[in-house]
Amino acid sequence: MPRFSRLVHAIEPEIAFEVLARARELAAAGKEVIELEIGDSPFPSTAAAKKAGAAAIRRNDTRYCPSLGIPELRRAAADYLSDAHGLDVRADHIIVGPGAKTFEQLFCEAFVDAGDSVLVFSPHFPTYTANILRRGGRIWFAPLREERQFRPDPADVERFFRVEQRPRAIFLNSPHNPTGGVATAEDLCLIADLVCGRDAMIFSDEPYDQMVWNGPHRSILEHPGMLEQTVAAYTLSKSYSMSGWRIGFAVADPEVVAALGKLTNTALSCVSPIAQWAAVAALQEDHEERDKTMLKFRRKVVLLSQGLDAIDDVSCSMPGGTFYVFPNVKRICERLDITSHGLAMYLLEGADDKLGVACLGGECFGPAGAGFLRFSCAQDDKQIKRAVDFLPGAFANTARVEQFLADHPRFRLSNR
Ligand SMILES: Cc1ncc(COP(=O)(O)O)c(C=O)c1O
């Protein structure tokens, strides 16, 4: 076995992909699995995007292109941010990337040195920690509380600056994965006031900007001075169902964009021009299809959250945004002596021989997620209903739970 770096030992991959692999393995072995674990759209990529991607291949637009992105996509992205969110940005504020995730890494490479502290609200998107650790950053967790609808608390930002010796960066994510929490304009205003003018930067992760269920999407970028201190990441993965194309973009000050471009150049060279042309078409031509799809997502979120909330000992409010629901299952976990991730794995593997429901335990998003499950709505409505109907019987089958815990004692709550 080769000797790996400390990083390889330290980082944990996104567990959703491991559960997905297990779900597919069980399905290949003949079990019916309703997959609600992965945050992907069940819809096809939007029409103009597909056509433009195919056209780029046909005209042989299939070679290297600029590291910052093709000018057409940088312009289209700036227009999108102006039209959709009223932001005053131009093409030179934009850098293209293979999705939004890449910007977590580029942001940390650009701004975090070993020993610098980074505030992460938790539960959190799991790859934030890996990307901060890549740079030897120190992670300072602050809780997202259910009683605050999982909104970031500006008081935690104030405390971060007060108690940490080298506070350097803050990760914000609204609408939030996994909780569905949405920061209010007031939350963002208070946070902006605390950050503005300090030697500190914000990574504002906004993949769900089209999935705010009440009112318009708000970004910290709206606040004066914040464009100079923020890298905000957007993606076509969710709103245009383009996760497999690997295409997104970030907005920042042009000097920051140039620095991120250097990092992209040395890591990736460039993003596939095929995906970039598809994104140009999506942003310019597919908004009607996108909006219709968002309405379908909203209905699915209502269906799933109301269905879950009606189950005994489960409490689930309608999330403010995203296509995730994050029910509190603490009472069930305590009664069955099982961790919430154990409960998720039981629903997939142990509850029934023929049918399984794949979801994630809240712990997949850090210890602060314990006691919750995360379901995505990435299925047709009939399957969502079947999944909800499956749960009460599964929770009540104590013999099956006991057998599952005997086979997997690490999921016993009392073993923690
Ligand atoms: C909060 C958050 N950030 C980033 C990503 C990654 O998105 P992309 O597919 O655009 O890389 C996701 C995807 O699930 C997400 O939920």
The ligand as an SDF file (V2000), in Angstrom:
LIG
                    3D

 16 16  0  0  0  0  0  0  0  0999 V2000
  -24.8410   23.5070   -1.1710 C   0  0  0  0  0  0  0  0  0  0  0  0
  -24.2880   22.8990   -2.4060 C   0  0  0  0  0  0  0  0  0  0  0  0
  -23.1730   23.3970   -2.9270 N   0  0  0  0  0  0  0  0  0  0  0  0
  -22.6460   22.8810   -4.0550 C   0  0  0  0  0  0  0  0  0  0  0  0
  -23.2380   21.8210   -4.7110 C   0  0  0  0  0  0  0  0  0  0  0  0
  -22.5820   21.2840   -5.9440 C   0  0  0  0  0  0  0  0  0  0  0  0
  -23.2340   21.6440   -7.0860 O   0  0  0  0  0  0  0  0  0  0  0  0
  -22.6190   21.3580   -8.5190 P   0  0  0  0  0  0  0  0  0  0  0  0
  -23.2670   20.1310   -9.0480 O   0  0  0  0  0  0  0  0  0  0  0  0
  -22.9750   22.5320   -9.3220 O   0  0  0  0  0  0  0  0  0  0  0  0
  -21.1410   21.2310   -8.3730 O   0  0  0  0  0  0  0  0  0  0  0  0
  -24.3980   21.2670   -4.1960 C   0  0  0  0  0  0  0  0  0  0  0  0
  -25.0010   20.0990   -4.8350 C   0  0  0  0  0  0  0  0  0  0  0  0
  -25.7290   19.3360   -4.2730 O   0  0  0  0  0  0  0  0  0  0  0  0
  -24.9560   21.8180   -3.0210 C   0  0  0  0  0  0  0  0  0  0  0  0
  -26.0590   21.3340   -2.4710 O   0  0  0  0  0  0  0  0  0  0  0  0
  1  2  1  0
  2  3  1  0
  2 15  2  0
  3  4  2  0
  4  5  1  0
  5  6  1  0
  5 12  2  0
  6  7  1  0
  7  8  1  0
  8  9  2  0
  8 10  1  0
  8 11  1  0
 12 13  1  0
 12 15  1  0
 13 14  2  0
 15 16  1  0
M  END
$$$$
